[in-house]
Amino acid sequence: MIEVLQTGPLVSVQDLGREKFRHQGVSRAGALDGLALTIANRLVGNPDDTAGLEIMFGASVFLFQSDVCFALTGADCFARLDDEPVYPGWRYCAHAGQRLRLKISKRGLCTYLAIQGGINVPLVMGSAATDLQAGFGGMDGRSLQKGDRLFVGERHGINDAVVSERVGLLLPIPDAIIRVCTGPEFGHYSPHAQARFFTTAWQVSPQSNRMGFRLEGAPIEAQSEIKLLSHAVFPGVIQLPPDGQPIILAAEGQTSGGYPRMAVVIDSDLWRLGQLRPGESVYFQPVSLAEARMAADIQARYLQRVTLALTAR
């Protein structure tokens, strides 16, 4: 069991999200930075989709009430296990009674805590992910609070002797560039507006949340009024509402919308959304479908190398 002694702005139970329910109006939810959660799970020998904790901005304290192995990935929160430093991308073992303290991160948004065996909560529609907007999944559909106690799942097929070894990995480093493919309504905008979309340093608004990241900059205006029927949308779609300020749909984004779709974040860059802090600037870089597929292949090979490095020990 793990007891929550302190939480920062938002801590929730997340896995990689719900699949095959968007036609029923259910968002994917799950980790904003799915790559970080996947790496954390592999470090402790869990399947990729095992539930862990998504911790925004750090500032949290957890008490381990049993011996466990764990890993932190994502934003560096200058964590300590009692008096020992804990670094992102490394696997550690904690004893009952030890406390894991996370300070406020200086860069990045989300830190992920994976526990050997995972966080054991009831599955809703096949997933442990917390949908904060709909109020279900995870810990009763809400963020964690002081005094919450989380059960650790069973360690199926995990070699404890191997997992107990301390090992670390080089983690991907997010930057200010997000690669996108142009969307269905991109052509409704003038060449000048299209160019400005890609050359503007868009600032992440404090009004952003797990539904979407609102961006601020010089407004992008259409050449004429765009009237659209409601259409399917998904995480990574970049909408342009009437004020011309882009919105990047995130993990809990709605399943349909009527705003023009200016672009779509490629799959292999979706993890970067989980590290966008309010006030930071981002640029969009256009890529072709072939380049997007190549980027996905490169990410898949990186994860294969991660698995080989961990299993070869």
N, C-alpha and C positions, 0 to 999 in steps of 0.2 A: 504494500500500500504506500501511496505518496500523499502527504498532507500539504495543502497549500497554506503557507504562512503569510504570504504577501503577493499581490498581483499589481502589475503595471496597468496602463490604460486598457489593454484588451488581451486576455489569454483565453484560448479556446481549444477544445479537442478537435483535431482535424486529421483526416486521411486524404486520399487523392480525389475524393468527391463521389457524387452519385452519377451513375450512367443510365441512359435509356429511360429517363423520366421527363425530359424536357418537353415532350409532346403533351404532357399533362400539366405543364406550367411549373414544374419543380426545377429550381436552379441546381447547378452542379455542386455549389458550395466547395468544401475541401480547402486544401492549402493554397494560399496565394502564390507561394514559391514551391511548387511541387517537386522541382529538382532538388532543392535543399532537403525536403522531407525524405525523398527517395534515398539520397546519399546517407542521411542520418540512420535510416532503417537498415541499410546495407552494412553500415559500420557495426551495428549491434546484432546482425544476423537475422533480422526480421524480413518478411516479405515486403515488397515496396509499398503496398497499400495499407500497411499496419498503422493504426491510429497513434498519433503523438500529440504534442502540444505546440500550438502556434502562439508565440509570445511577441507582441508588438511593443517595441521600444524598451524591452527588458524590464528592469526595476521590479523583479519578482524573486521570491524565496520559496524553496520547496524542501520539505523534510522527508528523507527516505526512511521508511519504517521497516525495510527489509533490505538484504543485500541485493543489489542490482547492477547491471552494466548499462551505461547510457552514453549518448553522444549529442553534442550540440552542433548545429550547422546554421548557415544564414548569417544574419547580422551579428557582429562581435559585441557581446555585452560585458566583456571583462569579467567573466564568471569565475567563481571560486567554490571549491568543494571544501567546506570549512576554511582552512588557511591555504589550501593548495590551488594554484591557478588552473583554470580549465579553458582549453583553447578550442575554437571551432574546428571541426573536421577531425577530431581525435576521439578515440573510444576510451572510456574510463570505467572503473568499477567503484561503486560506493557501498559502504557498510551501513547497516541499520543505525539510525541516530545521526547520520551526517546530513548537513544542510548544503544545498546548492543555491548560491546567491548570484543573481544577475543584476548588474548595474544598468544604467541607461546607455543604450547604444549611441555612438557618435556618428555612425554611418550605417545606412540600410534601415529597413523597417522591421522585418520579421526574423525572429530566431526560432529554430525548431529543436525541440527536445524529444529524442526517441529513446525509449526504454526497452531493454531486452524483454520480449514477450508482448510489448505494446500496452496501450491504455485500454482497459476492458470496460466498455460501455455498451448498452444495448444498441443493436443495429437498427436503423430506420431506413427502409427501402434499400437494404443491402449495404449501408454505409454507416460509419461512426461519425461522419462529418457533422459539425455544428452549423446549421443554417440559422444565423442570428436574426435575419429579417423575418423568416417564417416561424421561428421559435421552436424548432425541433432538432433532434439529433444531439450527439455529444452528451454534455451534462445538462439534461432537461432543456436543451435548446437555448442555453444562455452562456455567457462568458463565466469563467471561473471566479470564485470569490474566496476570501480568506476563510479558512476552516473547512473547505471542501476536501474530501478524501477520494483518491482515485485508486482503483484496483489495477494491478498489473496482470496481464494475460499469461496464459501458459506458454512455455517455450518449446513449441513443437519443432522437432528436427533441427535444433540448434546445438552445436558442439560447445558446451560451456567452457571447456579447456581452451579452445581457440578464441572464443569471444572475450575471455578474461585477459588476454594479452593486450597491452596498450599498443595501439597503432594509429597512424594519422594519414590524412590525404591532403593534397592541394585542392582547395575548393575554387570553383569558378568565381571570378570577381566581376560584379556588375559595373557597367559604365553608363554614360548618358545617352547612348545610342540604342534605339529599339528598331529592329527591322520589321518592315510591313510590306504587304501586298496591297495594291490599290483596290478599293471597294467598288460595288456596283454603281454608285452614284458619283464616283470621282470625276467622270466626264461632264457632269453638270456644272462644274466650276471652271472659271477662266484659267488660261495658262498662268497668269499672274498669281491667282489664288492657289493653284496647285503648287507652284514653286514656293510660295510663302509657307504653305503647310509643311514643306520639307526643310525650310531654312530657318524657321522660327525656333528659338529656344523656349519651349513650352514649360511653364512653371506649374508644378503640382500644387493644386489648391488644398488648403486645410479642410475643405468640404468633402474631400475624398473619403471613401470607406470601402468595405469589402464588396459592395455592389458595383462600384466604379470609381475610377480616378478622374477627377475633373481637372482640366488643364486651363491655364490662363495665358493669354498672349494677344497679339493683334488679331481681331476677329476675322474669320474666313467667311466671305459672303458669296452666295450663289449668284449666277448671272440672272436667274429668274426664279420665281417661286417653285419649289419642288413639292409636289403633292404625291404622297406615297400611301399605299395601303399598309396595314400592319404586316410585318414580315418577321421571320425567325431571326434571332440574334443569339450570340453565344460569347463566352469570355474571349477577349481579344479584339472584338469588333470596336472600331472607333467611330462613334456617332458625332454628327454635327447638328446640334439643336439650333433654333433660330438666332440665338445670340452669337453663333459662330465660334464658340469655345468648345474644343473637342472633349469628349467623354470616352475613356477606355473602359469598356465593360470588364468587370473582374469576376471573381469566383461566384459571388452571389448575385450577379447581374440577372436582370429579367430575361425571360425566354422569348419575348417578342417586343417589337418596337416600331415606331414610325418615322424616326429621324433618318436623314441620309447617312449611308455608310461610306465614309470617306476612305477608310482603309481597314485592314485586319492585321493584327500582330501575328507573326508566324509562330507556329507551335513551339519551336525551340527557343523563343525569346519570351514566352509567357512567364517564365520564372522571374524575369527581371521586374515584373509588375509588383511582386512581393517585396521588393526592396526599394520602392519609390517613396521617399520621405516627403512630407509637405514642405514646400519651399524650394525643393531641388528642381533643376531644369533637365529636360530631356529633348532629344532630337529624333525625328523619324527618318529612317533610311529606306528608300524604296528598293525592293528586290523582286526578282522574277520567281515564278513558281518553281522553276528548276533550281534556283539558288536556295529557295526555302526548303526544298527536299534535300538538298546537299547539306544544309545546316542541320536538319533533323538527323541525317546519317552521321554527321560528325558528333552530335550529342549522344547518339546511341552507342557509338564506338567508345566515347569517353566513359559511359556507364559500364560498358563491357570491361574496360581496363580497370575501373574501380573494383568490379567483382573479381577479376583475376588477381589483382593485387591483394585483396583480402583473403581469398581462398588459397593462395599460394603459400601463405605463412604456416 
